[in-house]
Amino acid sequence: MLLIQNGRVLDPYTQMDALCDVLIGDDGVIAQVAEHIDAPAGCKVYDASGLTVSPGFVDGHVHFRDPGQTQKEDVLTGAAAAAAGGYATVICMANTVPTCDTPEIIRYVTDKAKDCPVQVLQAGSVTKGLKGQELTDFDALLKAGAPCLTDDGINLTSAALCRTAMAEAAKRGTLLSFHEEEPSLVPSPGVNYGSAAAKHFGVPGAMASAESAMIGRDIALALDTGARVLFQHVSSAQSVALIRAGKAMGAKIYAEVTPHHLSLTEDDVPAHGTYARMNPPLRKEADRQALIAALADGTIDMIATDHAPHSAEEKSRGLEKSAMGIVGLETAFPLLYTYLVKPGLLSFPRLMELLHDAPCRRFGLPQGEMDGPHADFTAFDLSASYPIDPADFLSQGKATPFTGWPVQARCLLTVCNGRPVWQDGDLFSKEDRT
């Protein structure tokens, strides 16, 4: 048994915001939430005085590079980073080597994940080998445990194939998670088209309309088929406007945004170089502001890190040839709290919805209130101030443009399935979690 005492319990489901104790039974289920609970005999006690306790975060978009590129990250190191960042559940994308396009590869990841401190789910691909030519066996992938289907990183350029995929997904109620870019409008990825940064590095860049053009197409197809479609890492004001209009028309569409698109713009690229090379790229300040507004008004449904670890060598090849993406699991909440919540751009309860409630609902994951059978939660010291230092990351990837950024909020406790997995800067071993 575990008793969390004296924490500020913040629950977006019940609107609870109060100083409470939380008792977790031996079965890993929350047994009681009350103003005061006496510790039962033999119960472990964690003093959460001064900490904010909330449901564990859910990240619907991470890359753990397993199988095939485990020199960058693997399931175990990625899960460790998630635990340190307050995440209890993550969903891995399918662009592994080989592609997660068969039940066998899905099961490889989920079997390996049994040793992880947090719940690791593996998405299946929409097309075989991510080639955009032939659909995978949706039923087999879903039966193997895939929570969604995605060709993340590659756009489905064939409208006919995309419509067929949507129709098949709609029959099954399956969520499709799409990377939206028209390739012909991306002369070179990683930096915004025509920006000062693009000129600085001597590359054309990627047009914002590459994203919005495909989002517009797929809104039309979603309306046509009734499919549930998630637009990944939305980056532009025009995309936001289209998504808002599509929702108003009744499309079953959702959107995610990353902390880096909420925090940085194209103007930050020259200073950070390859550590600011993203796909989609960082856009203009007006785009960033539109993304923040869309979070507040519900147009954007969730925040996902797009955690993308790469080796130091892969990030040192110059802007045009370096791998795209950064790590994000261990920096997401401190950045969001410090630069969105504290300035009043986003309410704390809304942030909790974006990090837990919405991804649970969209991916069909179990939800739970703090006064019910819910045993995934995190506790943060919101007053803790420190600079971001990649040397502290548990992820194998260290590439981040946020090095040295002052932030508040440090994760001191992560509980998954009723067991502490991260506590006061230490990761619990599998044996200690049992």
C-alpha positions in Angstrom: 0.0 0.0 0.0 1.1 3.6 -0.6 -0.2 6.7 1.0 0.4 10.1 -0.6 -0.1 12.7 2.1 -0.6 16.5 2.2 -0.6 17.1 -1.6 -2.6 19.6 -3.6 -4.8 17.2 -5.6 -5.8 18.7 -8.9 -8.3 16.6 -10.9 -9.7 17.9 -14.2 -12.4 15.2 -14.2 -14.1 16.2 -11.0 -12.8 19.8 -10.8 -11.1 18.9 -7.5 -8.5 21.3 -6.3 -7.8 20.6 -2.6 -5.3 19.5 -0.1 -5.9 15.8 0.2 -4.3 12.4 1.0 -4.4 9.6 -1.5 -4.4 5.9 -0.5 -3.4 3.3 -3.0 -4.2 -0.3 -2.2 -2.1 -3.4 -2.7 -4.0 -4.0 -5.9 -2.7 -0.8 -7.4 -6.1 0.9 -7.3 -6.8 4.1 -5.5 -8.7 3.1 -2.4 -9.5 6.5 -0.9 -9.0 10.3 -1.4 -9.8 12.3 1.7 -8.7 15.4 3.7 -6.8 13.1 6.1 -6.1 9.4 6.0 -4.3 7.5 8.8 -1.6 5.3 7.4 -2.6 1.6 7.6 -0.1 -0.8 9.2 2.8 -1.6 6.8 1.8 1.2 4.4 4.5 3.2 2.7 4.0 7.0 3.2 5.1 9.7 0.8 4.9 13.3 2.1 3.7 15.5 -0.8 3.6 18.7 1.2 4.0 21.6 -1.2 3.5 19.4 -4.2 0.7 19.3 -6.8 -0.7 15.9 -7.5 -2.5 15.2 -10.8 -3.4 12.3 -13.1 -0.3 11.0 -14.9 0.4 12.5 -18.3 -0.3 10.8 -21.6 1.9 11.4 -24.7 0.3 10.3 -27.9 3.4 10.9 -30.1 6.9 9.6 -29.2 9.7 7.9 -31.0 11.6 5.3 -29.0 13.5 4.0 -32.1 12.9 0.4 -31.1 13.4 -1.9 -33.1 16.2 -1.0 -35.3 17.8 2.2 -34.1 18.4 1.5 -30.4 21.7 3.5 -30.4 19.4 6.6 -30.3 16.8 5.3 -27.8 15.1 2.1 -26.9 11.9 1.2 -25.1 13.5 1.1 -21.7 15.5 4.4 -21.9 12.5 6.2 -23.5 10.2 5.0 -20.8 12.7 6.1 -18.1 12.6 9.6 -19.6 8.8 9.5 -19.6 8.7 8.6 -16.0 11.1 11.4 -15.1 8.8 13.9 -17.0 5.6 12.8 -15.2 4.3 10.7 -18.1 2.5 7.4 -17.2 1.6 6.4 -20.8 3.2 7.0 -24.1 2.4 5.9 -27.7 5.3 5.1 -30.0 5.2 5.9 -33.7 5.5 3.2 -36.3 8.5 4.5 -38.3 10.9 1.9 -36.8 13.3 -0.4 -38.6 11.5 -2.6 -39.6 8.3 -0.7 -39.7 5.7 -1.6 -37.2 3.4 -3.0 -39.9 2.9 -6.5 -38.6 1.5 -8.0 -35.3 4.8 -9.6 -34.6 6.6 -6.2 -34.4 3.8 -4.7 -32.3 4.2 -7.6 -29.9 8.0 -7.3 -29.8 7.6 -3.7 -28.5 4.8 -4.5 -26.1 6.6 -7.5 -24.7 9.7 -5.5 -24.2 7.6 -2.8 -22.6 6.5 -5.2 -19.8 9.8 -4.3 -18.0 9.2 -0.5 -18.4 8.3 1.8 -15.6 5.4 3.3 -17.6 2.9 2.0 -20.0 4.4 1.9 -23.5 1.9 1.4 -26.4 2.9 0.8 -30.0 1.1 2.3 -32.9 0.8 0.3 -36.2 1.4 1.8 -39.6 -1.3 2.6 -42.1 0.7 1.3 -45.1 3.2 -1.5 -45.5 6.7 -0.3 -45.0 5.4 3.3 -44.8 5.5 3.3 -48.6 2.0 4.7 -49.1 1.0 2.0 -51.6 -0.7 -0.8 -49.8 -2.7 -0.8 -46.6 -1.7 -3.0 -43.7 -3.9 -5.5 -42.0 -5.8 -3.1 -39.7 -7.5 -5.9 -37.8 -4.3 -7.8 -37.1 -2.5 -4.7 -35.8 -5.4 -3.6 -33.6 -5.7 -7.1 -32.2 -2.0 -7.0 -31.4 -2.6 -3.9 -29.3 -2.0 -0.9 -31.5 -4.0 2.1 -30.1 -4.0 3.9 -33.5 -2.6 3.7 -37.0 -0.1 6.1 -38.4 2.5 6.6 -41.1 4.1 9.4 -39.1 6.9 11.2 -40.8 5.4 10.4 -44.2 2.3 11.9 -45.7 -0.2 9.7 -47.6 0.0 11.5 -50.9 -2.6 9.4 -52.7 -6.0 10.9 -51.9 -7.7 7.7 -53.1 -5.6 5.5 -50.8 -6.1 7.9 -47.9 -9.9 7.8 -48.4 -9.8 4.0 -48.4 -7.8 4.0 -45.2 -10.3 6.4 -43.6 -13.2 4.3 -44.7 -11.6 1.1 -43.2 -10.7 2.9 -40.0 -14.2 4.4 -39.7 -15.7 0.8 -39.9 -13.6 -0.1 -36.8 -13.8 3.2 -34.9 -10.0 3.4 -35.2 -8.1 6.6 -34.8 -5.8 7.6 -37.7 -2.9 9.9 -36.7 -1.5 11.8 -39.7 1.7 13.7 -40.5 0.4 16.3 -42.9 2.7 17.7 -45.6 2.4 17.9 -49.4 5.9 16.8 -50.5 6.0 19.1 -53.6 5.7 22.1 -51.3 8.7 21.1 -49.2 11.8 22.0 -51.2 13.9 21.2 -48.2 12.5 20.2 -44.7 13.5 21.4 -41.3 13.2 25.2 -41.6 10.4 27.6 -42.6 10.2 28.5 -46.2 11.6 31.9 -47.1 12.6 32.7 -43.5 15.7 34.6 -42.5 16.9 31.3 -41.1 16.5 29.6 -44.4 18.5 32.3 -46.1 21.1 32.2 -43.4 21.7 28.5 -43.9 21.2 28.6 -47.7 18.2 26.3 -48.0 14.7 26.9 -49.4 12.8 25.5 -46.5 9.3 24.0 -46.1 6.1 26.0 -46.9 3.4 26.3 -44.3 0.9 25.6 -47.0 2.4 22.1 -47.4 0.8 21.3 -44.0 -2.5 23.2 -44.5 -3.1 21.9 -48.0 -3.1 18.3 -46.8 -5.1 19.1 -43.7 -7.7 20.7 -45.9 -7.8 17.6 -48.2 -8.1 15.3 -45.2 -10.8 17.3 -43.5 -12.9 16.8 -46.7 -12.1 13.0 -46.7 -12.9 12.8 -43.0 -16.3 14.4 -43.6 -16.9 12.0 -46.5 -16.0 8.9 -44.6 -16.8 9.7 -41.0 -13.3 8.7 -40.0 -11.6 9.9 -36.8 -8.4 11.7 -37.7 -5.7 13.3 -35.6 -3.5 15.9 -37.2 -0.1 15.7 -35.7 2.2 18.5 -34.6 0.1 21.4 -36.1 2.4 24.3 -36.8 0.6 27.1 -38.6 -2.2 29.6 -38.2 -3.8 28.6 -41.5 -3.9 24.9 -40.3 -5.6 26.1 -37.1 -8.2 28.0 -39.1 -9.0 25.0 -41.3 -9.2 22.6 -38.3 -11.6 25.0 -36.5 -13.7 25.2 -39.7 -13.7 21.4 -40.1 -14.8 20.9 -36.6 -17.6 23.4 -37.1 -18.7 21.3 -40.1 -18.9 18.2 -38.0 -15.7 16.4 -39.0 -14.3 14.0 -36.4 -11.0 15.6 -36.4 -8.5 16.4 -33.6 -5.2 18.2 -33.4 -2.0 18.0 -31.4 0.8 20.6 -30.9 4.3 20.3 -29.5 5.9 22.3 -26.7 8.6 23.5 -29.2 6.1 24.9 -31.6 4.5 26.7 -28.6 7.8 28.1 -27.4 10.0 28.8 -30.4 9.8 30.5 -33.9 11.8 30.6 -37.1 13.7 33.5 -35.5 15.3 31.1 -33.0 16.7 28.8 -35.7 20.0 30.7 -36.4 21.0 30.7 -32.8 20.2 27.0 -32.2 21.1 25.6 -35.6 20.5 21.9 -36.0 18.8 21.7 -32.5 16.0 23.8 -34.0 15.6 21.7 -37.2 12.1 20.3 -36.9 9.6 18.6 -39.1 7.3 20.5 -39.5 9.6 23.5 -39.0 9.3 26.3 -36.5 7.1 29.0 -38.0 6.4 32.7 -37.5 5.5 34.4 -34.2 1.9 34.9 -35.6 1.7 31.1 -36.0 2.9 30.5 -32.5 0.3 32.9 -31.1 -2.4 31.2 -33.1 -1.4 27.8 -31.7 -1.6 29.1 -28.1 -5.0 30.6 -28.8 -6.2 27.3 -30.3 -5.2 25.5 -27.1 -7.3 27.8 -25.0 -10.4 27.7 -27.2 -10.3 23.9 -27.8 -9.4 23.9 -31.5 -6.2 22.0 -30.6 -7.1 19.0 -28.4 -3.8 17.8 -26.9 -0.1 18.4 -26.4 2.3 15.8 -27.6 6.1 16.0 -27.4 7.1 14.3 -30.7 10.0 13.1 -28.6 12.6 12.4 -31.3 16.1 11.3 -30.0 19.1 11.3 -32.3 22.8 10.8 -31.7 25.1 13.7 -31.3 26.7 12.8 -34.7 23.4 12.9 -36.5 22.7 16.4 -35.1 26.2 17.7 -36.2 26.0 17.4 -39.9 24.9 20.9 -40.7 21.4 22.2 -41.0 20.6 20.7 -44.3 21.8 17.2 -43.5 21.2 16.8 -39.8 18.5 14.6 -38.4 15.3 16.5 -37.6 13.7 16.6 -34.2 14.5 17.0 -30.5 13.8 15.2 -27.2 11.0 16.5 -25.2 9.6 14.1 -22.5 11.7 15.6 -19.7 11.2 19.2 -20.6 7.6 19.4 -21.7 5.7 20.1 -18.5 8.3 22.6 -17.0 8.3 24.5 -20.3 4.5 24.5 -20.5 4.0 25.5 -16.9 6.6 28.2 -16.9 5.9 29.9 -20.3 2.1 29.3 -20.7 0.5 28.8 -17.3 2.5 31.3 -15.2 2.0 34.2 -17.6 -1.7 33.5 -17.7 -1.9 32.3 -21.4 -3.3 28.9 -20.4 -5.1 27.8 -17.2 -3.6 25.0 -15.1 -6.8 22.8 -15.3 -6.8 23.3 -19.1 -3.1 22.1 -19.3 -4.1 19.0 -17.3 -6.9 18.3 -19.8 -4.4 18.7 -22.7 -1.9 16.3 -21.1 -4.2 13.6 -19.8 -7.9 13.9 -20.4 -7.9 14.6 -24.1 -5.4 12.0 -25.2 -7.1 9.4 -23.1 -10.4 10.1 -24.8 -9.0 10.3 -28.3 -7.0 7.1 -28.1 -9.6 5.2 -26.2 -7.4 4.8 -23.1 -8.8 4.2 -19.6 -9.7 7.5 -17.8 -10.0 7.9 -14.1 -10.8 10.4 -11.4 -8.5 10.9 -8.5 -11.3 9.7 -6.3 -11.9 6.6 -8.3 -10.0 3.5 -9.6 -7.1 5.5 -11.1 -3.6 4.8 -10.1 -1.5 6.7 -12.6 -0.5 10.1 -11.3 2.3 12.5 -10.9 3.5 15.0 -8.3 5.3 18.2 -9.1 7.0 20.9 -7.1 5.8 23.9 -8.9 8.1 26.2 -7.0 11.3 24.5 -7.9 13.4 26.7 -10.2 16.3 25.4 -12.3 17.9 25.7 -15.7 17.3 22.9 -18.3 20.4 20.7 -18.5 20.5 17.8 -21.0 23.2 16.2 -18.9 20.4 15.4 -16.5 18.2 13.6 -19.1 17.5 9.9 -18.8 16.8 9.8 -22.5 19.8 8.7 -24.7 19.0 11.7 -26.8 20.4 15.0 -25.6 19.5 17.3 -28.4 17.4 20.2 -27.2 17.3 24.0 -28.0 16.2 24.6 -24.4 19.5 24.2 -22.7 19.9 26.8 -20.0 16.3 27.9 -20.2 15.0 28.8 -16.7 12.0 26.8 -15.7 9.8 26.0 -12.8 8.1 22.7 -11.8 10.2 19.6 -11.1 8.7 16.1 -11.2 9.3 14.4 -7.8 6.9 11.5 -8.1 5.4 9.4 -10.9 3.1 6.5 -10.1 2.1 4.0 -12.8 -0.4 1.2 -12.1 -0.3 2.1 -8.4 3.4 1.7 -8.1 6.0 4.5 -7.7 8.3 4.4 -10.7 10.1 7.8 -10.2 10.7 9.4 -6.9 12.8 12.4 -5.8 15.2 12.1 -8.8 15.5 8.3 -8.7 14.1 5.7 -11.1 12.8 2.6 -9.4 14.0 -0.8 -10.6 11.5 -3.4 -11.8 12.1 -5.3 -8.6 11.4 -2.2 -6.4 8.2 -1.5 -8.3 6.7 -4.9 -7.5 
